[in-house]
């Protein structure tokens, strides 16, 4: 259902990845996914109209025939996209559903409505169910904490046999069931984060299979299904405008970016000119094409002659060229986007990382087409050595660019050599590196790791102190009902400065005055506050002098 200032648009049912609430109550409760948009279905930026839309629907509900749908909740990504879930049921109340999620009353008493909504959102995360876990299979690991920083924030461990069980339940290819992914991003009751495979854990019998850390457990819950959101796999690394602007502030020459763009365009052009290049590209990108079709192409069949493949490649080339022009989305061959995990063995020193990637880079071992070409986890992998540029999206502060050293060696291989397609961060030092990178953690964040020498920063800036948030969490309001507070919280989120608006303003001043200028740094702080909104409930305040009056040509703001 789409709500605009003047209309309520009903769409047909859509298939989407379910969440635990849909799986549990789907046979007793009717659900609606509701979005708030402008009349042309774009983002609604008029705060007054947006508030009026939300208030009207939240207070009166949505009537379809004899049913009236009421607000239930939302995931954090839904809230950023101005959408939420409504429900209708004759036998189940909203209080019953929320109590089933877990002990959220304790969360509300301690952290207020913002923390309550943030924890409730875990139940709306799109996930895949795998296996129910008994309490006897659980154990606890201590977090590594120092100077107020948690070096293992959001990361736990699992045994090799349980990792294989997850791969089997996810119906991954046979190779990945035998050699499972090194880490899984999960939701388990009131816990969230990443579970890393540790082959040295005692396995089988009555030994625990899952080791959670206190930083992972957000609230108490009886829900025992292990849900998987994603898992460690090789993912291409792309530049974008934010990363380019920050690398420029780190004294990376502009010519280096031009060469990367030229190589990217040449790579795309070869897919339209060379049969082998086009077949290899189809194999790498996938397009949901059966592996046998691409194999036939590599066996002598020319995809540039066959009309379907030819048109597919042409359209994809146009789309990729448009991404390069609009977003500087250029693939970096010597780079990966990897799931971050901690060094649980303590072999990495401060400012060191361990990176072991699946080879060759044009194959994805989670696809059936690639599995047959991989002999084993060692022969198909490469350990990266030397300086690597590490950052993540979004990144606005110059200090979000870090330059650790990727290391290898006998002891490192012995302890960490089983890990692949992840970036392992050291647990030594005064402050963990993920926190230096946009205030990140290890509960599922993806990091850009690049070992392209021409893109190596020449200057490394001090990171921002992300613990110094300018906003204090809202405390519980005893004069308002929980339902009223949830509604106001959602409205406040939608009407506040969005992450995209702040990022665009930062892009303007970083381009005109540099990412190190006063306005750019102020906007980086505002962006951090906006990211923290789900935890604090206090919207970021953008200073008036940080609101752009003019826009660079490359942003293509033709109406401004």
C-alpha positions as CSV (number, residue, x, y, z in Angstrom):
1,X,0.0,0.0,0.0
2,X,1.4,3.4,-1.0
3,X,0.1,6.5,0.9
4,X,0.4,9.9,-0.9
5,X,-0.9,13.3,0.2
6,X,-4.2,12.8,-1.8
7,X,-4.4,9.0,-2.5
8,X,-4.2,5.5,-1.1
9,X,-2.8,3.2,-3.8
10,X,-3.3,-0.6,-3.4
11,X,-0.9,-2.9,-5.2
12,X,-1.1,-6.6,-5.8
13,X,0.6,-9.0,-3.3
14,X,4.4,-9.2,-3.8
15,X,6.8,-12.0,-3.0
16,X,9.5,-10.9,-0.5
17,X,11.9,-12.5,1.9
18,X,9.9,-13.2,5.1
19,X,10.7,-12.2,8.7
20,X,10.0,-14.1,11.9
21,X,6.7,-12.3,12.5
22,X,5.3,-13.2,9.1
23,X,6.4,-16.8,9.5
24,X,4.9,-17.1,13.0
25,X,1.6,-15.2,12.5
26,X,1.1,-15.5,8.7
27,X,-1.8,-17.9,9.1
28,X,-3.6,-15.8,11.8
29,X,-2.8,-12.2,10.9
30,X,-3.1,-10.2,7.7
31,X,-0.1,-8.0,7.1
32,X,0.2,-4.8,4.9
33,X,3.5,-3.1,4.0
34,X,2.8,0.6,3.9
35,X,5.0,3.3,2.2
36,X,4.7,7.1,2.2
37,X,5.6,8.8,-1.1
38,X,4.9,11.9,-3.1
39,X,2.2,11.9,-5.8
40,X,4.7,10.7,-8.5
41,X,5.9,8.0,-6.1
42,X,9.2,9.7,-5.3
43,X,10.5,10.7,-1.8
44,X,8.1,13.1,-0.2
45,X,10.2,16.0,1.1
46,X,7.4,18.4,2.2
47,X,7.5,17.9,6.0
48,X,4.0,19.3,6.5
49,X,2.4,17.0,3.9
50,X,4.4,14.0,5.2
51,X,3.3,14.6,8.8
52,X,-0.3,14.9,7.7
53,X,-0.1,11.7,5.7
54,X,1.4,9.7,8.5
55,X,-0.9,11.2,11.2
56,X,-4.0,10.4,9.1
57,X,-3.1,6.8,8.5
58,X,-1.7,6.1,12.0
59,X,-4.7,7.5,13.8
60,X,-7.5,6.1,11.6
61,X,-5.8,3.0,10.2
62,X,-6.3,1.6,6.7
63,X,-9.7,0.1,5.9
64,X,-10.0,-2.6,3.3
65,X,-13.5,-3.9,3.1
66,X,-14.5,-4.9,6.6
67,X,-11.0,-5.0,7.9
68,X,-9.1,-2.1,9.6
69,X,-5.3,-2.4,9.6
70,X,-3.3,-0.8,12.4
71,X,0.4,0.0,12.9
72,X,2.5,-2.9,14.1
73,X,6.2,-1.9,13.5
74,X,9.1,-1.6,11.1
75,X,12.7,-2.6,10.5
76,X,15.4,0.0,10.7
77,X,15.9,-0.1,6.9
78,X,12.1,0.3,6.4
79,X,12.1,3.4,8.7
80,X,14.9,4.9,6.6
81,X,12.7,4.2,3.5
82,X,9.6,5.6,5.2
83,X,7.7,2.4,5.2
84,X,6.2,0.1,8.0
85,X,4.0,-2.9,8.7
86,X,0.3,-2.7,9.5
87,X,-1.7,-5.7,10.6
88,X,-5.3,-7.0,11.1
89,X,-6.4,-9.9,13.2
90,X,-9.6,-10.9,15.0
91,X,-7.7,-13.3,17.4
92,X,-4.3,-11.7,18.0
93,X,-3.6,-8.3,19.6
94,X,-0.6,-6.1,18.9
95,X,0.4,-6.5,22.6
96,X,0.5,-10.3,22.2
97,X,2.6,-10.0,19.1
98,X,5.1,-7.7,20.7
99,X,5.3,-9.8,23.9
100,X,6.0,-12.8,21.8
101,X,9.0,-11.0,20.3
102,X,10.7,-10.8,23.7
103,X,11.0,-8.9,26.9
104,X,10.9,-5.4,25.4
105,X,9.4,-3.8,28.5
106,X,12.9,-3.9,30.1
107,X,14.3,-2.3,27.0
108,X,11.7,0.5,27.2
109,X,12.3,1.1,30.9
110,X,16.1,1.5,30.3
111,X,16.4,3.2,26.9
112,X,13.0,4.8,26.1
113,X,10.9,4.5,23.0
114,X,13.8,4.8,20.5
115,X,15.7,1.8,21.9
116,X,12.3,-0.1,22.2
117,X,11.6,0.6,18.5
118,X,15.1,-0.3,17.5
119,X,14.9,-3.7,19.3
120,X,11.4,-4.4,18.0
121,X,12.8,-3.8,14.5
122,X,15.0,-7.0,14.9
123,X,11.8,-9.1,14.5
124,X,11.1,-7.4,11.1
125,X,14.5,-8.1,9.6
126,X,14.2,-10.2,6.4
127,X,15.8,-13.5,7.1
128,X,15.9,-17.2,6.3
129,X,15.0,-19.7,9.0
130,X,17.5,-22.6,9.5
131,X,17.3,-24.8,12.6
132,X,15.9,-24.5,16.2
133,X,18.6,-24.3,18.8
134,X,18.3,-25.7,22.3
135,X,19.7,-23.8,25.3
136,X,22.2,-26.6,25.9
137,X,23.9,-25.7,22.6
138,X,24.6,-22.2,23.7
139,X,27.5,-20.8,25.6
140,X,28.9,-17.3,26.4
141,X,32.2,-15.7,25.4
142,X,33.5,-12.5,27.0
143,X,33.8,-9.4,24.9
144,X,37.2,-7.8,24.4
145,X,36.9,-4.3,25.8
146,X,39.5,-1.6,26.4
147,X,39.3,2.2,27.0
148,X,35.5,2.1,26.6
149,X,35.7,0.4,23.2
150,X,34.5,-3.1,22.4
151,X,36.8,-4.9,20.0
152,X,34.4,-7.8,19.4
153,X,31.1,-5.8,19.3
154,X,28.5,-7.9,17.6
155,X,30.6,-11.0,16.9
156,X,30.4,-14.5,18.3
157,X,31.6,-18.0,17.3
158,X,30.2,-21.3,16.0
159,X,31.6,-24.8,15.6
160,X,32.5,-26.2,12.2
161,X,29.7,-28.8,12.3
162,X,27.1,-26.2,13.1
163,X,28.4,-24.0,10.2
164,X,27.9,-27.0,7.9
165,X,24.4,-27.5,9.2
166,X,23.5,-23.9,8.5
167,X,24.9,-24.2,4.9
168,X,22.8,-27.4,4.5
169,X,19.6,-25.7,5.8
170,X,20.3,-22.7,3.5
171,X,20.6,-25.2,0.6
172,X,24.0,-23.8,-0.4
173,X,26.0,-25.6,-3.1
174,X,27.6,-28.9,-2.1
175,X,31.1,-27.3,-2.0
176,X,29.9,-24.7,0.6
177,X,28.2,-27.4,2.6
178,X,31.5,-29.2,2.9
179,X,33.6,-26.0,3.2
180,X,31.0,-23.6,4.8
181,X,31.2,-19.8,4.7
182,X,33.5,-18.3,7.3
183,X,30.8,-16.2,9.0
184,X,27.1,-15.8,9.0
185,X,25.0,-12.7,9.8
186,X,22.2,-13.9,12.1
187,X,19.2,-13.1,14.2
188,X,18.6,-15.4,17.2
189,X,15.9,-14.5,19.6
190,X,17.0,-11.2,21.1
191,X,20.5,-11.6,19.8
192,X,22.0,-10.2,16.5
193,X,25.3,-10.0,14.8
194,X,27.8,-12.3,13.2
195,X,28.8,-15.9,14.0
196,X,32.4,-16.8,12.9
197,X,33.5,-20.4,12.3
198,X,36.1,-21.6,14.8
199,X,37.4,-25.1,13.9
200,X,39.3,-25.3,17.1
201,X,36.1,-25.3,19.3
202,X,35.2,-28.7,20.8
203,X,32.6,-30.3,18.5
204,X,30.0,-33.0,18.8
205,X,28.6,-34.7,21.8
206,X,27.3,-32.4,24.6
207,X,29.6,-29.5,23.7
208,X,28.0,-26.1,22.9
209,X,27.7,-25.3,19.3
210,X,27.1,-21.5,19.5
211,X,29.1,-19.0,21.5
212,X,27.4,-15.6,21.9
213,X,29.0,-12.5,23.4
214,X,27.1,-10.0,25.7
215,X,27.4,-7.3,23.0
216,X,25.2,-9.5,20.8
217,X,22.3,-10.0,23.2
218,X,19.9,-7.0,23.0
219,X,17.0,-8.4,25.0
220,X,15.6,-11.7,26.4
221,X,13.5,-13.9,24.1
222,X,12.3,-17.4,24.0
223,X,12.4,-17.6,20.2
224,X,14.8,-20.4,19.3
225,X,15.0,-20.4,15.5
226,X,18.4,-19.5,14.1
227,X,17.8,-17.0,11.3
228,X,20.4,-16.1,8.7
229,X,20.4,-12.7,6.9
230,X,23.6,-13.3,4.9
231,X,27.0,-15.0,4.9
232,X,30.6,-14.3,4.0
233,X,31.1,-14.4,0.2
234,X,33.3,-12.7,-2.4
235,X,31.7,-9.4,-3.4
236,X,33.1,-6.8,-5.9
237,X,34.5,-3.5,-4.5
238,X,33.2,-0.3,-6.1
239,X,34.3,3.3,-5.8
240,X,31.6,5.9,-5.2
241,X,31.5,9.7,-4.9
242,X,31.9,9.7,-1.1
243,X,35.0,7.4,-1.2
244,X,36.5,9.4,-4.1
245,X,36.1,12.7,-2.2
246,X,37.7,11.3,0.9
247,X,40.6,9.7,-1.0
248,X,41.2,13.1,-2.6
249,X,41.5,14.5,0.9
250,X,44.1,11.8,1.6
251,X,46.2,13.1,-1.3
252,X,45.3,10.4,-3.8
253,X,46.0,12.0,-7.3
254,X,43.0,12.7,-9.5
255,X,44.7,10.9,-12.4
256,X,44.5,7.6,-10.4
257,X,40.7,7.8,-10.4
258,X,40.6,8.6,-14.1
259,X,42.7,5.5,-14.8
260,X,40.4,3.4,-12.8
261,X,37.3,4.8,-14.6
262,X,39.1,4.2,-18.0
263,X,39.8,0.6,-17.1
264,X,36.3,0.1,-15.9
265,X,34.9,1.4,-19.2
266,X,37.4,-0.7,-21.2
267,X,36.3,-3.8,-19.2
268,X,32.7,-3.1,-20.0
269,X,33.4,-2.3,-23.7
270,X,35.2,-5.7,-24.1
271,X,32.0,-7.5,-23.2
272,X,30.5,-6.0,-26.3
273,X,33.5,-6.8,-28.6
274,X,35.1,-10.0,-27.5
275,X,33.1,-13.3,-27.2
276,X,35.3,-14.8,-24.4
277,X,35.1,-11.5,-22.4
278,X,31.3,-11.4,-22.8
279,X,31.0,-15.0,-21.7
280,X,33.3,-14.5,-18.7
281,X,31.3,-11.4,-17.8
282,X,28.0,-13.2,-18.0
283,X,29.5,-15.9,-15.7
284,X,30.7,-13.3,-13.2
285,X,27.6,-11.2,-13.0
286,X,25.1,-14.0,-13.3
287,X,21.8,-12.3,-14.4
288,X,20.1,-15.4,-12.9
289,X,21.0,-17.3,-16.1
290,X,21.5,-21.1,-15.8
291,X,25.1,-22.1,-15.6
292,X,24.7,-24.5,-18.5
293,X,23.8,-21.6,-20.9
294,X,27.0,-19.7,-20.0
295,X,29.1,-22.8,-20.2
296,X,27.8,-23.4,-23.7
297,X,28.8,-19.9,-24.6
298,X,32.3,-20.5,-23.3
299,X,32.5,-23.7,-25.2
300,X,32.3,-21.9,-28.6
301,X,28.9,-20.3,-28.7
302,X,29.2,-16.6,-29.4
303,X,26.9,-14.6,-27.0
304,X,27.5,-11.5,-29.2
305,X,25.7,-13.1,-32.1
306,X,22.8,-14.7,-30.1
307,X,20.1,-11.9,-29.9
308,X,19.1,-12.5,-26.2
309,X,22.6,-12.4,-24.8
310,X,23.6,-9.6,-27.1
311,X,20.7,-7.3,-26.1
312,X,21.3,-8.2,-22.4
313,X,25.0,-7.2,-22.6
314,X,24.1,-3.9,-24.4
315,X,21.5,-2.9,-21.9
316,X,23.7,-3.8,-19.0
317,X,26.6,-1.8,-20.5
318,X,24.3,1.3,-20.7
319,X,23.2,0.8,-17.1
320,X,26.8,0.4,-15.9
321,X,28.0,3.4,-17.9
322,X,25.2,5.5,-16.3
323,X,26.2,4.3,-12.8
324,X,29.8,5.5,-13.5
325,X,28.6,8.9,-14.8
326,X,26.1,9.5,-12.0
327,X,27.7,7.8,-8.9
328,X,31.3,7.0,-9.9
329,X,30.4,3.4,-9.4
330,X,33.6,1.9,-10.8
331,X,34.7,-1.7,-10.0
332,X,38.1,-1.9,-8.5
333,X,39.8,-5.2,-9.6
334,X,42.2,-5.2,-6.7
335,X,39.5,-4.9,-4.1
336,X,36.6,-6.7,-2.3
337,X,33.7,-5.7,-0.1
338,X,34.1,-8.0,2.9
339,X,32.3,-8.8,6.1
340,X,34.3,-7.6,9.1
341,X,35.2,-10.0,12.0
342,X,37.6,-9.8,15.0
343,X,40.8,-11.7,15.6
344,X,39.6,-14.1,18.3
345,X,43.1,-15.7,18.5
346,X,45.1,-12.5,19.3
347,X,47.7,-13.1,16.5
348,X,47.3,-9.7,14.8
349,X,49.0,-6.6,16.1
350,X,47.5,-3.2,16.2
351,X,46.8,-1.8,12.7
352,X,47.1,-5.2,11.1
353,X,44.4,-7.1,9.2
354,X,44.1,-10.6,7.7
355,X,42.5,-10.8,4.2
356,X,42.1,-14.1,2.3
357,X,39.9,-14.0,-0.7
358,X,38.4,-16.6,-3.1
359,X,40.2,-16.9,-6.4
360,X,39.8,-16.5,-9.3
361,X,38.1,-13.2,-9.0
362,X,35.5,-13.8,-11.7
363,X,34.0,-16.7,-9.9
364,X,31.5,-16.7,-7.1
365,X,31.7,-20.0,-5.1
366,X,28.1,-19.6,-3.9
367,X,26.9,-20.1,-7.4
368,X,26.7,-23.5,-9.0
369,X,28.4,-22.3,-12.1
370,X,31.5,-21.5,-10.1
371,X,31.7,-24.5,-7.7
372,X,32.8,-27.0,-10.3
373,X,36.0,-24.9,-11.0
374,X,37.1,-24.8,-7.3
375,X,39.3,-27.7,-6.1
376,X,39.4,-26.7,-2.5
377,X,39.5,-23.9,0.0
378,X,43.3,-23.4,-0.1
379,X,44.0,-23.8,-3.8
380,X,41.2,-21.4,-4.7
381,X,42.2,-18.6,-2.3
382,X,44.8,-15.8,-2.1
383,X,46.2,-14.1,1.0
384,X,46.6,-10.4,0.5
385,X,49.9,-8.8,1.8
386,X,50.9,-5.2,2.3
387,X,49.1,-1.9,2.8
388,X,45.3,-2.0,2.1
389,X,42.8,0.8,2.1
390,X,39.8,0.1,4.3
391,X,36.6,2.1,4.6
392,X,32.8,1.5,4.5
393,X,29.6,3.1,3.3
394,X,28.6,5.6,4.2
395,X,31.8,7.5,5.0
396,X,31.9,11.3,5.3
397,X,34.9,12.1,7.7
398,X,38.5,12.0,6.2
399,X,39.4,9.8,9.2
400,X,37.0,7.1,7.9
401,X,39.8,6.1,5.5
402,X,42.3,3.7,7.2
403,X,45.5,2.1,5.9
404,X,46.3,-1.0,7.9
405,X,48.8,-3.7,6.8
406,X,47.5,-7.0,5.6
407,X,49.8,-9.7,7.0
408,X,50.6,-13.3,6.4
409,X,52.9,-15.8,8.1
410,X,53.1,-19.2,9.7
411,X,51.4,-18.3,12.9
412,X,48.8,-16.2,11.2
413,X,48.0,-19.0,8.7
414,X,47.8,-21.5,11.5
415,X,45.2,-19.5,13.5
416,X,43.4,-17.6,10.8
417,X,44.1,-19.6,7.6
418,X,40.6,-21.2,7.7
419,X,38.9,-17.9,7.1
420,X,38.0,-16.6,3.7
421,X,36.1,-13.7,2.2
422,X,36.2,-11.7,5.4
423,X,38.5,-9.0,6.8
424,X,39.9,-9.9,10.2
425,X,40.6,-6.9,12.4
426,X,43.1,-6.8,15.3
427,X,41.8,-6.8,18.9
428,X,45.0,-5.0,20.1
429,X,45.5,-1.3,20.6
430,X,43.7,1.6,22.4
431,X,40.8,1.7,19.9
432,X,39.3,-0.8,17.5
433,X,39.7,0.0,13.8
434,X,36.0,-0.6,13.0
435,X,35.0,2.2,15.4
436,X,37.5,4.5,13.6
437,X,35.7,3.8,10.3
438,X,32.5,5.7,10.6
439,X,31.8,4.4,14.1
440,X,31.2,0.9,12.8
441,X,31.1,-2.4,14.6
442,X,31.3,-6.1,13.7
443,X,27.6,-7.1,13.8
444,X,27.3,-7.4,10.0
445,X,29.0,-4.3,8.6
446,X,30.6,-4.7,5.2
447,X,34.0,-3.0,4.6
448,X,35.6,-1.9,1.3
449,X,39.1,-3.4,1.2
450,X,41.4,-2.2,-1.7
451,X,45.0,-3.1,-2.4
452,X,45.3,-1.1,-5.6
453,X,48.6,0.8,-5.2
454,X,47.4,3.9,-7.2
455,X,44.5,4.4,-4.8
456,X,46.6,4.2,-1.7
457,X,46.2,7.2,0.6
458,X,49.3,9.4,1.1
459,X,48.0,11.0,4.3
460,X,45.9,9.4,7.0
461,X,43.7,11.7,9.1
462,X,42.8,11.2,12.7
463,X,39.4,9.5,13.1
464,X,36.4,11.2,14.5
465,X,35.3,10.4,18.0
466,X,32.0,8.8,17.4
467,X,31.4,8.3,21.1
468,X,30.8,12.1,21.5
469,X,27.3,12.1,20.2
470,X,25.6,15.5,20.5
471,X,22.2,13.9,21.2
472,X,21.1,12.3,24.4
473,X,18.5,9.4,24.2
474,X,14.9,10.4,24.8
475,X,13.7,9.1,28.2
476,X,10.3,7.3,28.6
477,X,7.3,9.6,28.7
478,X,4.9,8.4,31.3
479,X,2.1,10.7,30.1
480,X,1.9,9.1,26.7
481,X,0.9,5.6,25.7
482,X,3.4,3.3,24.1
483,X,1.4,3.4,20.9
484,X,1.4,7.2,20.8
485,X,5.1,7.3,21.4
486,X,5.8,4.9,18.6
487,X,3.7,7.0,16.2
488,X,5.5,10.2,17.2
489,X,8.9,8.5,16.9
490,X,8.2,7.3,13.4
491,X,6.9,10.8,12.3
492,X,10.0,12.4,13.8
493,X,12.2,10.0,11.9
494,X,10.5,10.7,8.6
495,X,10.4,14.5,9.0
496,X,14.0,14.9,10.2
497,X,17.0,15.4,7.9
498,X,17.6,12.1,6.1
499,X,20.9,10.5,5.7
500,X,20.7,11.1,2.0
501,X,20.1,14.9,2.4
502,X,23.0,15.2,4.8
503,X,25.3,13.2,2.6
504,X,24.3,15.3,-0.4
505,X,25.1,18.5,1.5
506,X,28.4,17.0,2.5
507,X,29.1,16.2,-1.1
508,X,28.6,19.8,-2.1
509,X,31.0,21.3,0.5
510,X,33.6,18.5,0.2
511,X,33.7,19.2,-3.6
512,X,33.9,23.0,-3.2
513,X,36.0,23.4,-0.1
514,X,37.4,19.9,0.7
515,X,36.4,17.1,3.1
516,X,38.5,18.7,5.8
517,X,36.7,22.1,5.8
518,X,34.7,23.2,8.8
519,X,31.3,22.7,7.1
520,X,32.2,19.2,5.8
521,X,33.3,18.1,9.3
522,X,30.1,19.5,10.9
523,X,28.0,17.6,8.4
524,X,30.0,14.4,9.1
525,X,29.0,14.9,12.8
526,X,25.4,15.5,11.8
527,X,25.4,12.3,9.7
528,X,26.7,10.4,12.7
529,X,23.9,11.7,14.8
530,X,21.4,10.8,12.1
531,X,22.8,7.2,12.0
532,X,22.3,7.1,15.8
533,X,18.7,8.3,15.5
534,X,17.2,4.7,15.9
535,X,19.0,4.5,19.3
536,X,18.5,8.0,20.6
537,X,15.2,9.2,19.0
538,X,16.7,12.6,18.6
539,X,17.0,13.9,15.0
540,X,20.2,15.4,13.7
541,X,20.2,19.2,13.5
542,X,21.8,20.6,10.3
543,X,23.2,24.1,10.8
544,X,21.8,26.7,8.5
545,X,25.2,27.6,7.1
546,X,25.7,23.9,6.1
547,X,22.6,23.9,3.8
548,X,23.8,24.2,0.1
549,X,22.7,27.2,-1.9
550,X,24.4,25.9,-5.1
551,X,25.2,22.5,-6.5
552,X,28.2,21.1,-8.4
553,X,27.5,20.1,-12.0
554,X,28.3,16.5,-11.5
555,X,25.3,16.1,-9.1
556,X,23.0,17.0,-12.0
557,X,20.6,19.0,-9.9
558,X,18.9,20.5,-13.0
559,X,16.1,22.0,-10.9
560,X,18.4,23.8,-8.5
